[in-house]
Amino acid sequence: MTTSTALRLEEVTPANFEAAIGIRVHPEQEFAVSPVVRSLAEAYVHSGVAWPRLIVDGDRPVGFLMAFFDIDWYEDGSVRRSGLWRLNIAAGEQGRGYGRFAVESVAEEVRRRGGKECWVTWHPGPDGPEGFYLGLGFRPNGETSEGETVGVLELG
């Protein structure tokens, strides 16, 4: 687990773009998360709700996250949610607390914006991130979204 005081989130800019798109998860995890370049394209298309950030430890980029804020979940105006859209921790950087830092950072930003719940989806299965999210307190709410489990973290 990292204890670095230099751990932070940075906006993706022209200066760190190449570092961001260079983040790669373990090959066996690629089925569960889109590459960073796709996330950045989606952030461009969904600029009103997407919040892409590079995870940096000191001067080393170690991961990427993309949150969503106030998204129209069912696309009918009935439910609005905020949470973690993508999480890519570089293969050589996993197991050091960066994923926990990312989730806690998103939860704090949701809270700062007035949210009471932080949402996430994950691919089920043995190589998926379910154990990670359950360990951080997310609970499945019984829904699926595009074949993924929907989980919620109460921010009370």
Secondary structure by P-SEA (a helix, b strand, c coil): ccccccccccccccccaaaaaacccccccccccccaaaaaaaaaaacccbbbbbbbccccccbbbbbbccccccccccccccccccccccccccccaaaaaaaaaaaaaaaaacccbbbbccccccccaaaaaaaacccccccccccbbbbbbbcc
